[in-house]
Amino acid sequence: MENQIKIKPTTSDLIAARKREFLETNNIKGRQMYDHVQDDFKNARSFIDKSIKSTGIIYDDRFSNHLCAWDINYPENPQRYESIIKRCNELGLIERCIRLQCRNATNDELLMKHSQSIIDILKSTDNTQSFDLLQTLSSKFDAIYFHPSTYKQSLLATGSSIELVKAICENKIQNGMAFIRPPGHHAMKAEFCGYCFFNNVAIAAEYVLRHYSVSKILIVDWDVHHGQATQQMFYDDPRVLYFSIHRYENGQFWPNLRESDWDYTGNGDGQGFNINVPLNATGMRDTDYLAIFHQILLPVASEFQPDLILISSGYDAALGCPEGEMEVTPACYAHLVHSLMGFACGRVAVLLEGGYCLKSLAEGAALTLKSLLGDPCPALDMTSNPSNSIVQTIQNVIFAHQKYWKCFQVDFLLSQSFRALSMYSYDEEPLSEFPTANCYPTQDISKIDEFSVLQHLISETQLLNINNKVCVSFDLIMDQKHESSESGHPECPGRISAILNMFNEFQLTHRLLILPSREAEESELLLAHSKEHIDEMSNLYKLSPSELSDKEKCYDSVYLTTDTFKVSTLASGCLLQVVDSVMNNESASGVAVIRPPGHHAELDIACGFCIFNSVAIAANYALNKYGLKRYGYKHVTY
């Protein structure tokens, strides 16, 4: 056998063997290859006929009826609702929205998340005129008061929440906000709690799951108190991802529950779908909240891909609120909601929860609505770093959820020496009877400076409503000139027409502000290039084809024509037109469809298809003309 002659395989044998190996490795086994071709543009093309719809709003002045008759200083009061409506009217926001009609929730709708017995208790208070009786009943629940109007107003709040999510799911509106009270996220299945009677957000979520083709809902709860009832209602349900940021202080802050900590991640099929971000210190700022969003919520939301987002929107973490003792600016809420609008096809419903400093409550709610309307987010002061406390909390949350979410399964997120910390230090006995007056935090006189800071923030916040959302600048000369003699060169005029045709296909053109084109002036080109380089390019029109060919050899991956200078100055000039439109608040944003590209062009030499560095020119142009201190740009390569 050792002397057996080995036959050398032919080329065709080798090819056949490689094909068999490929098919077996990929588990294809002879099936047609085109069965596995994926359309990378499928998702994009599914949106060709879709556009952003209007923002909805739902409110009713009957929400001013519910109040604490025996304590005029009770923080959950009609002024909360009234201050929000007043501020939204001052900013002209309500008239820009589609107003939805409020309605009462039905008993069957309430039963989706509450027991009949607790519904009946609240119903028994309807129109009761004995305030002694109402106060006695209130003492049986934690942080609750009853009023003769409470039952009907609670029905109205829940029914309005359902109407808002229905309008979104039926594509009548893009997104929306419900200015409702009483709030709901503390209302448990069979117990009133924390100013809440019916759990508005939980019932709205359950209604959508039962009545629409929605299989994944993200509930974001940024009220400063943990929405323990919402957590309980979906704790084992993988269809609902509950995400809560709340003051905790190792259990010392209300509702003082062990289950509010980071290691309560869900149960059964719902494991990993409950994310608590407990705040163990007061004074948390915008940087802390944005760190939570960017390090935890946004990566998880991207992986979860919700069909609908519901926000339990409390404003008691805002600066000036005595209950939260946090320092989140009202402007930050615009950024928080804006960052979520890129998910769920923009289907976002915001439901009012807490917030007890009227000034920051009204401003925060108004800026949330402005963001839903698509207005630019106000600038934030991001000069401070996230606190050490929030860094530890973020690491704890990542540690707890690493096994559930791929976005956390990255080695550099946690060091090998990391140890999660969980401390629960609340040891008081539960009360059998609860106080009904003077049982809430009051504003410390030493904190009075926060009001002047808050007023300054409000006065300095730039509130823009720009009619043109997007502008575009281009010139068809760029689609006709400056073409390489090399057949099939990738940097060709067809790049412009392909983009413009796609704009038409996606029905974008009529929605854009089309700016006039212009060539960049020499003084503008000098912002990023030497006079020698500009002169050299400007004289290309004098050269013969052979001279141009010789000159190309002096550069790396550059072709030159007699039209190069004109087309390149048009490219830079069109981008400057976009800069002017945006900086003058004519447009909120803009796109320059230009060629040749520019980002490889250096001070004194063309490089990599690029003649003039349009982005560098535009950055310096904006800094000089508009006195900007900082300038960032996003470069998109096609």
N, C-alpha and C positions, 0 to 999 in steps of 0.2 A: 504493500500500500504506500510505503514511503517513496517508492520510485514511480508512482502513478503520475502521469503527465497532467499538469494543471492547464486547463483551457482558459486563456485570457478572455475576459468578457468583452464584448463589442461595445461600442459607444451607445448603441440603441439599448443594449442590455442594462448599462449603467443608468441611462435615463429612465427606463422602465422601473428599475429598482428604486430610484430616487422618488418617482411618482408614487409607488406603492408605500414607501416609508412616509411620505408627506400625508397621503390619504389616511393611513392608519394612525399616525400621530395626531391628526386633527379630527379623527373619528368620522371621516367623511365616507370612506369605503365605497367609492365608485359613484356617489351621487353627483349630480351636475354641479359644477363649481358656482354657477350663478345663483344657486339656492342660498348661498351664504354671502352674497353681496349686500351690503347695508347701504341704505340711502342716508348719508350724513346730513342731508338737507331736509329730511322729512319733518323734523320738529319746526324748523324755520318756515317751511312752506305751509305748514298747518296754520300759520298765523297771517297768511297773506291777506285775508279778508277781515282781520280783526283790528280794532282800534280801541283806544282808551275811551271809555264811556264817562258819563258824568258822576259826580260824587253825590251821594244821598245823605240826607240829614233827617232825623226824626226827634221831635220834642213836642211838649205840650205844657201849657201854663198850669195845668192841673197838678204838675209835679211840685208846685209851690204849696200845696195844701198840707202835706204831711209835716208835722212839727212836734216838738216836745212842749206840751202845754204847761208843764210845771217847772221847766228850766229853760229860760230864754237864751241862755248862753250855750246850749247844747251844740256841739260842732257840726253834727249832721242836720243841717237846717235849710230852709227854702232859699236863703241868700246864696247858697252854693250854686244852685241851678240858675238863679236870676243873674248872678255875676257873669256866668259863662255866656248866657244869651246876650247880655249887654255888650260884652267885649267882642263877641263875634259880629254883632250888628255894627259896632264902631268900625270894625275892619272891613265891612262890606262882604263878609264871607257867606252869610246865610242866603243872600240873594243869588249867589253863584251856584247854589246847590239845588238838587231836586228834593223837595220836601215830601216825605212819606207820611202816610196817615197812621196815627197811633191806634191801637185797639187793645182790648183786654185779652189776656191769655185765657184759654178755656180750662176747665177742670182737668180734662184729659191731658192737656199739654203740661199742666203742673205735675200730674201724676207720673210723668216720665222720669222725674227726679225727686219727687217729694211724696210723703205718705199722706193718705187722706186725713188722718188724725191731725196733723200739723196744719193742713189747709183749713180744716174746720175750726181750729182754734183761732186762726187769724180772721176767718169769716165771721166768727162770733163777735168780733170787736167792731164790725161795720156799723157806723152811725151810733155807736155807744156814747152816751153823753155823760156818763159817770167817770170823771177823770181819776177819782180815787180807785175805782175798779180797774181802770187801765193801768194805773201806776202799780197796783198790786200785781197784776199779771206781768208787767214788765220786769218786776224783780225776780221772776222765775227764770229769766234768760240773761245771758251775759251781754252787756252793752246794747240793750234794746229798749225802745220806748214805743208805745202804741198811741195812735190818734184815731179819732172816728173815721178819718179818710185813709188810714194806712192800708186796709185790705184792697180797696179799689185802686189806690195808687200803685200798690205792688203788682196787681194784675196788669195795670197799664204799662209798668216798666218791663215786665216779662213779655207781654204781647208785643210791645214796640221792638224789643230785641229780636223777636222772631220775625217781625215784618222786615227789619233791616237785613237779616241774613237771607230771607226769602228773595228780596229784591236783587241781592247780589247773585244768588244762585240761579235766578231766572233771567240774568243778564239785562236787567232793567237799569242797573247802575254798576259802576266799576267797583266802588268802595263806599264806605259811609261811616257815619258816627251817630251814636244814640246818646243824647243828653237826657239821662233818666235818673230818677231816684225814687225810692231808696236803692242803694247798691245791692249786690247779690252774692259776691264770691265767698262769703262766710256762712251763707245759709245752707245748713245740712239737710239731709233727707227728712229728718224728723225733729229738727231743732232750729229755732231762730238764733242768730248770733251776730254780734259785731255790726249793728245797724242794718243787718240784712234779713230779709224774710223769704224771698224766693230767689233761687240761684239763676239769675238772668243768663249768664254766659253758658252755664252747663245745659240749661233747657234749650237754648238756641242751638247749641252744638248737637244735642241729641235729636232735635227736630230735623236738622239738616241731614244727619246720618240716616234717619228713617224715611225721609221724603225725597231725597235727591241722590243723584249718582255721585255722591261724595264719599270717599273711603278713608281719607286722611285729613284730620283737622289739627292745626297747631294753635294752642291757646297760650298766649304770652300774657303773663300777669306781672305788671311792674308796679302795682300798688305796694306801698311800703309794708303792709301787713300780709302775711302768708294767707293765700286763699285756700285754707285747709279743706273747705267743703268741696271745692272744685277738684282738688287732688283726690279726695275720697271717692268722688263720683266716677272717676275714670281711672282709678289706680290699677286696675287689671285689664284695661282696654287698650290694645295696641293701635286702634284707629285714631286715638286722641293723644297727642304729645302735649303734656302740660309742662310749661316752663315758667318758673316763678323766681323773681328777684325780690327778696324781702329782708327787712331788719329782723335779726334773730338774737344776737348777743348771747350766744350759747344757751338759748332758751329763756333768757331773762326778759325778753320783749314779747308782748302779747301777739298771738294767743298762747305763748309759752308751751309749745308742743314739741315733743321729741321728734315727731314725724315731719317737722319742718326743716330738718337738717339735710345735708347733702347726700347722706347715705341711704335715704329713702328714695329708691329708684323705680318703684313699681312692683307689681306682684303677678305671678303666673305669666300669661302671654303679654302682660303689660310691662314686664321688666325692661328697663331702659327707656320707657316712655314717660317717666316722671322725673323732671330735672329741677331740683331745688338749688338755688344760689343764695345761701344765707349770708347776710351782712352782719359781721360780728363787731362792728364799730360804727359810731355815728359819724356825721360829717362827710359821707361819701359824695364825690363830685362827678361831673360829666365824664372825666377821664376814667373813673372806676366803672361807670355804667357802660361806656363804650368799649372798655376792655372786656367786660363780660359778654357783650354782643359779639365782638370780633373773635374772641377766643373760644366761645362756647356756642352761643345761640346760632349765629350765622352759619358756621360749619355744619351743625346738626340739621338746621333747616334745609340747607342745600342737599344733604344726604336724604333727609326724610321726604322732601318734595311734597309738601301739603297741597291739598286741593282748595283749602280755605284757611284763612288765618283770622282768629278772633283775639282781640286784645282786651283784657280786663285793665282798663286804663284809669288807675288811681294817680293822683297828683300830690300825694302826701309825702313823697320823697323830694318834692320841690323845695327850694330855698324858702324859708319862712314858715313852713308848716310845723306847728308844735308837736304833732303826733310823730312825725318821721325823724325830725332833727337831722335831716340830710341837707345837702347843698347842691342838688341838681338844678340847673337853670331851666326856666321854661323853654328856652330855645332848644335844649337838648332833646326834648320830646319830639320835636320835628324831625331830628336826625334819626331817632329810634324808629319811628313809624316809617320814615322814608327807606330805611335799610331793609324793611320787611316787604316793601311794595314790589320788589323784584321777584318774589316768590308767589306761588299760587295764582299765576297769571294776573297778579295785582288785585286779587279778591281779598280785601281786608275789611273787617268790620270792627270798629272801635266802640266799646261800651263803657260808659262812665262808671267808675267805682268810687274811691275815696278822694281826699284832697280837702284840707280844712283851713288853709290860708287863702282867703278869697282872691287876693291879688295874684299869687302864683298859680292858683287853681285856674282862674279865668284865662290868664295868659298862656299857661301850658296847654289847656284844652283848645284855645283858639289857634295856637301854632301847630297843634296836631292836625286840626282841620285844614289849615293852610297847606300843610304837607300833603294831605290826602288830595287836595285840589291841584297838586302839582307845582305849587309855588316853590321857589328856591329856599333851601334851608338857611337860616341865619348863621353867621359865623360864631364859632365857639372859641373860648380861651382854653387852649390845650397845652399850656406851658408847664403844667405839673404832671408828674408821673402817677400811675395807679398806686394806691397805698399798699403797704406790705400786707395788710390784712386781706385785701381783695386778691392779691397775688396768691396767698395761701388758700383762699377759698376756691379760686379758679383751679388751682392744682388739685384740690380735694375733689372737685366735681369731675375733672378729667379722669382722675384715678378711679372714681366710682363707676364711670360710664365707658371706660376704655374697651371693655369686653362687648359692649353693645353697639358702638359706633365706630366705623372704620376711620372717620376723620380724626379720632383720638389715638389710633393705633400707630403712632409715629414715635420713634425712640426719643427724639429730641424734646418732646413736650414735657416729659418728666425724667429727672435724673434717676439713676439706679438707687441712689441713697434716699430718695424721697419717701417720707412717711406721712400718710394722711392723718389729720388731727380732727377728732370729734369730741367736744366737751359739752355736756348738758348739765347745767348747774341750777336749774329751777326746782325747788323742792317744797313749794307752798301747797297746802291742802286746797282742793277745789271748794268753792263756796256753794252753800246750799241756797243762799239768797244773795242777790246782786244789788248793788247800789243803783239808784235810778236818777240821781242828780249829782252834779259836781264830781263826776267819776271819770274825768278825761283830762289829758294834759292841757295845761294853760301856757300862754306865751311868757317865757322868762323875760323879765325886764332887761336882763343883761344881753338879750338877743335882739334888742330893738334896732341895733345897727343893721341887722339883716334886711329890714324893711327899706332903709335908704339904699342899701346895695341892690335890692330887688328893683326898686324904682329906677335906679340908674341903669340897670341891665335892660329893663323894659324900654327906657327912653333911648338907649344906644342901639337897640336891636334894629337892624335894617329889615323892614318888612316889604318885600318886593312882590308885585303882581305884574309879571311881564306878559304882554299879550301874545308875543311870538315865542313859542316854546323852542323852536329850532330854526336856525337859518342855514342856508347852504350857499357856497360860492364856488363857481367853476367857470370855465370858458371853453367853448367848443374848439377854439384854436388848438388847445392841448389835445384834442381828439383827432386832429388832422395833421399836425406838424411834428417835427422832431422824431423821426423814425429811423431806426438802424438799417444800414444796407445789408446786414446779416439777416437772412430769412429765419423767421420764427423766434426772433429775440424776445425774451419775456417782458422787457420794459418797452411796451409798445402803446400806440395811441388807443388801441382797443380796450385798454384798461379803464379809461374814462367812460366810454360808451357803455361798457358792461355794467358799471356801477349805476350810471344814470338809468339804464334800462331796468335794472333791478329796483330802483326807486319807484319807477312807474308800475312795475309788476306788483309791488307791495302797496300800491296806492298811497305813496308818501308825498309825491310831488306837490299836490294841491294843498298839503298841510304845511309846507315849508315856506319860509320867507326867502325868496331868491334874491341874493345881493348882486349888484353890478360888479363886474370884474375890473381889475386894473393891474398895471404892471408896477412892481416895486421900484421906487426911485433909488438912485445911486446912494443917497444918504442913508437909506434904509438897509441896503445891501451891506454898507460899511459897518453896520451894527454887528456883523458876524464874520466879515471877510475883508481881506486886504484890498487896497486899491489896485495892486498889480493883478490879482486874480480876476477882479471885476473887469478891468481893461482887457485882459486876455480873452475872456469869454465874450465881451462885447464886440470884439473884432473878428469873431469866427465867420461872420457873414461874408467877409472878404476872401476867404480861402476857397481853393478849388477842392474837388472831391479827393484828389490824391494828397493834397496838403492836409486836409482834415484827417485822412487815414493815417498819415505820418504822425500827426499831433496826438491822435488817440493813444499811440504807443507810449506816450509820456505818463499815462494815467493807468490806474488799476481799475479794470472793469468799467470803462467809460466809453461811450460812443458820442461823436460830435457831428452836428449838421449846421447848416447855415441858419436854421431856425432855433438852435439850442438856446441862445441868449434870450430871445423873445419869450419862448415857452417857459423858461426857468424863472424869468422875472414875473411872468404872469402867475406862476405857481406861488411864489412868495407874496405877491400883491393880493391874490385872492385870500390867502390865509390872514393877511393883515385886515382885510375887509371883515372877516369873521370876528377878529379880535375887537375891532371898533364897535361892531354891532352888539357884542356881548357886554363890553365894558360900558357902553352908553345905555345899557338896559333896554335896548331895542329888541334883543333876543335873549332868552335864558341860556341858550347853548348854541353851538354851531358846528358845521362840518365843512371842511374845504376838500373838495374832490379835485385833486391836483396831481400833476406829474410834470417833470420827473420828480422822484422822491428827493429827500434832502439830508437825511440824518447822518450820512457818511461823509458829506462834504466838509472839508476842514477849512481852516482860516484862509489858506492860500493855495488850495489844490482841490480839484474835483476827485471824487472817489466813489466806487460802487454804485453806478448809475446816477449819482447825485452831483449836481452842479452847484447850487446854492442851498445852504442849510436853512430851509424855511422856518422850521420850528425854533431854531436858535435866534433867527432874525425876529420872529414874532415875540419871543420871550423878552428880548432886550427892548423891543418896540413898546411892549406893554409896561415894562418897568419904567422906561423913560417918559412916555407920554402920559401915563396915568398915575405916576408916583407910587407904584406898588412896592411893597416891602418884600413880598414873597410871590413867587409865580411857579405853579406846577402845571405840567402838561401831560396829556396822555397821547402817546404816539401809537397809531394803529397801522399795521402793515397788511396790505392785501396781496 
